[in-house]
């Protein structure tokens, strides 16, 4: 659990740094498709980067003198209390986010089941929602291959031949651009990073990019920008849709209108993406670790190499290697023993271990037990 919490914290930090980069350098540019790809790639990289550990192998200096004694360190029998507390809190948040997402899916499923279906030749299914008397027309929205329209919007789109309706064209653009899959990916990320404000801010940026792309698709079809903007303002007064669906009633309406009026960004401004390279390099450098290896001697042999691995309740020396044709002597409390007796030592009785390189290139492993150590003291 502790390792997973550390990974989660590293991923949260990477997401926060990436959000600041995106917000400061790219959010105001009109490269909607490119920005969307960068955002999704950055999201995936932030989650994968803490798992990418670079190992740098460095030769260990030759042992020319006795090594300082290594004390036998007792191992903890279980995780610390704070680890268990943080783990429980984290899992509780994941459960809450999962329930919230399940409820949103349930509302969409119920809407699909109870709505009036009209299939289109391209495979799109229009789900018509009736509005109770006295209530506002529900806001158009879309999910996967479904387009949800109120009765009035459906009748208006039908009268215009659907392709002549800006509302239908907008929602159809969401489907053709596969925006629902983006939202699904972000929902899964939110389950893991529910505590991280950067995830929720990135979701807002992604949904805004979806709307910018759909708005551009409508204008590219020849619809009047002024009429379309007036329609957006009118629809902004309608009921809100569901969080997992692309919704025409988006909270960044002013930003959408400003983006439609903005001059297209020059392609040269895409140089800002180059800032991602040092950020990626810094992330990899922070995950680098050094592994010391035994250096080769002139005759091709290796100096004594000792490996410590946890066994039982202590950390004893459990394996060793010496140079070619060079011997290793094991001494237990001053008495020479063989490798069989070495492996039969109770780790709990070990007080210290020292490694000494002998003059002939071999090595001596000195093991002192707690009984002898207390006697000398």
N, C-alpha and C positions, 0 to 999 in steps of 0.2 A: 504493500500500500504506500509506503514512504517513497519508493521509486516512482510510482505512478503520480503521486502528488507533486514531486519535483518536476517530472515531465510536464504536468499540467501548468505549473507555475511558469516554466520556460516558454511553453506555447502561448500563454497569456501575455507574457512580455513581448514576444515576437509579434503577436497580433496588434498590440498597442503601438509598437513602433511602425508597423506597416500601415495602420490606419492614419497615423500622423503624416507619413509620407504621402499617402493617397490624398488626404484631405488638403494638404498644403500645396501639392504640385499638380494634381491631375483632376480634381473634382470640378474645376471650372472650365475645363477644356471640352470641346465638342467631339472628341474622339470616342463616341459612345460605345461602339463595338469593341474598340481596343481597350478602353477603360474597363469594360465589363470583363474581358478576358484577363486583364492584369489583376483585377480584384479577385476573381476566382482563383487564379494561379497563386496570388499572394496568400489567400486564405489557406490553400492546400499546403503551400511551402511553410507557413507558420506552424502548422500542425506536424509536418514531417521533419522540419529542421532540427528540433531537439533529439530526434532519433538518429540523426546522422553524426556519428562520432568519428573524428579523424584520429588515428593512432600514429604518433610519431615515434619511431624506434631510435633510441639513442644508446650507443655502446656504454656499458657500465665500466667505470674505472677499474683497472686491475687491482686486486686485493694484495697489497704488499705488507700489511700488518694485521694483527688480530683485529677483528671487527668487534665493536662494542656489543656487549651482551644484549640479546633480545629477550625482554621479559615475556613470559607467557601471559597473554591477555585473556581473561574470561570473556566469553561471549554472552550477550544479552539473551535471555530466554524468550523474549517476545518483543513486539513493538512498544514504543513509549506511549504514554497516555495521551500526549498531545497529538500523536499521529492518528491514534484511534478516534479522537474527538474530531480532528479535521476531516478524516475520512468519512465519519458518520455524517458530518455537516454537508460535505460535498455530495455524498450519495443521496441525501435528503433533497438537495437542490436539483439533482438530476431527476429524481422521481417527480418532483413538482413540475419541472419543465416537460417531462414526458407526459404527465397527465394533461397539462395545458395543450400540448400538441395533439394528443389523442382526442380531446374535446373539440378542437378546431376541425380535425378530420371527420369527426362524427357529425358536426353541423353541416359540412359540405356534403357528406354522404346522405344525410337526411334530405337536404335540398335537392340532390340529384334524384332521390327516390320519389319525392313528392311532387316534383316539378313536371311541367308538360314538355315532352321531348319533341324536337323537330330536327331530323337528320339532314345534313348538307352533303352535296356530292363529294366534297373533299374529305369526308370523314368526321367533320366537326358536328357536334350535337349541341343545339341550342336548347337550353333549359329555361322555360318561361315561368316567371314567378308572378303570381297574382298579388295585387296590393290590396290590403283591407281598406274599406271605405274610410276616408278621412286621413289615411296615412300617406306619407311621401313615397314617390316612386323609388324602389330600391336601386342602388347604384349598380351599373354593369360591372361584371367581373369575369374572370376566366380561370380555369384550372385544367391542366393536361389537355384533353380534347373537348372540354365542355366550355360553353359560353353561357353565362347567366344573365338574362335580360328581364326587366320588368315588362308587363303586358304592353304598356304604351310604347316603350322602346322597341319591342319586337314588332308591333304593328307598323311603326314608323319605318323600321328597317325593311320590313317585308314590302311596304309600299314603294320604297326606293330601290327595290331589287337587291337588297343586302349590300352589294358592292357600292351602291350609292349612298350608304349610311356611314357617316364618320364614326359613330359609336361601334357598329359592328366591325368596321375596318380596324379600329384601334384594338379591340379585343382579339380579332383574328391575327393581328400582328404579334401579340403576346404568344399565341399558340405556335405560330410558324417559327418564331425565334426561340422556342423551347425555354421560356422564362420560368415555367413551373419547376423544371429540374434544378435550376439555380436556387430557387427558394427551398426546395427539398434538401439540397446539399447544405444550405445555410441553417436550416432547421436542425439537421443532425449535428452540425458543429455547435449550435447553441445548446444542445443537450450536454455537451462536454464542457463548454465554456460559459455556462449560464451566469456565472458571477462576474464575468468580464465585460465592462461597459463597451470595450472596443468591438465586441461581436455585435452588439445591438446597434452601434453606430455604423458598422459596416453593412448591416442589413438595411439600414435606412439609405445608405449610399447605393446599394445594389438595386433596391426597389425604385429609387429615383432614376438610375440608368435604364431600367426596364421601361419606365414611362417615357424617357427621352427617346429611346429607340422606337417605341410604338407611336409616339407623336410624329417622329420623322417619317415613319411609314405612311401615316395618314396624309401628311403634307406632300409627300412624294407622289401620292395618288391624285393630286390636283385639287384637293379640297381647299377652300378659302381659309387662310390663317385666321382672319378676323372672326369668321363664323365658327370656326372650330374652337377658338379661345373662348368665345361667348358660351358655347355649349359646355366647355369644361367648368366655367364659373357656375352655370346653372346646375350641373351635375354635382358640384361640390356641396350643394345644399341637400343632397339626397342622403339616405341612410348609408352608413358605412358597411363595407363588405366584410369578408372573413380574412384573417391574418395570413393564412397559407395561400390565398389566391391573389393573382394580380388584379388590382382594383383601380377603376378609373377615378374614383374619388380618393385621390392621394393627398396626403397632408402637405406636400411640397408643391402646391399648385402655382404659387408665385414663382418658384424656381423653374418650373416647367415652362411657364410663359416667357420668363426671361431667357431661358435657353433657346426657345424657338426664335426669339428676336436677336439672339447673339450671332455675330459674324462667325463663320466656320473657322476653327483654329488652323493655323498654317501647319503643314506637315513637319516643318523644322522644329516645332515645339515638342515633338515627340522625343527630343533629346533628354527630357526629364526622366525617361525610363532608365537612363544610364545610372541614376542614383541607386537603383536597386542592386547593382553589382557590388558596391562596397558594403551595403547593408547585408547582402547574402554572405559576403566574405567575413564580415564581423561575426555573423551568427555561427558560421562554421568554426571560426577561430575560438569562440567561447566554448565550443564543445570539444576542442582538441584535448588530447591527453598524451602523456609521455610514458612510453614503455621502455624500461631499461633491459638490454640484452647483453649476454656475455660476449666480450670481444674475442677475436681470434688471436692466437699467438703465432709467431713466425712459422712454426711447424704445422700450422693448421689446426692445432688442438684448441680446446676451450678451457678457460680458467674455471675454477669451481663455481658452480651455479646452484643456488639453493632456492627452493620454492616453498612458500608457506601457504597452507590451506587450512580452513577451519575443520576441526574434527572434535566431536564431543563438545565439551565446555571450554576448550582452550584453542590456541592457535600454535601448534607445534610445527617443527620442520618435518615435512612428510616426504620430500623427494630431493634428490641432489644429483649433479652430474660432475665429472672431473675430466681433465684433459686425457687425450688418448694415451694409453699405457701408463697413466698416472693413477695412483691409488687414493682412496678416501678412507680415513680412519675415523671410526666413531668411538667416542669415549663417554661413558656414563659414570659420573662422579669419580673420574680419574681412572676408571677401569675400561679397557677396550672390549667392545662387544661387536657382534656381527649384525648384518642387516635384519635378520630374523628377530633377534632380541630387540633391535631398535624399534621395529613395528609393534612390538608387544608392550612398549612403555605406555603407562597410563598418562594421558595428557594432563590430567589434573595434578600430577605430582611434579611436573616440570616447573622449575623456578626460572631458569634462563638458558639461552642457547648462544654459543659463540662459534664463528667460523674462522679458521686460521689457514692461510695458504702456506704449505710447507716449502722447504727449499727445493725439493725435486719436482715441483710443479703440481704435486697432489694437494690434498687438503685434509684438515682435521676438524671434526665437528665435536665441540665440547658441550655436553649436556649436564646441567646441575639440577638435582631434584630439590624440592622444598625441604626435605629432611636434612640433607647435607648443608644447604644454605643456612638453615636455622642453627645448625650445630656450630658452623664457623662464626656466625654472628654472636 
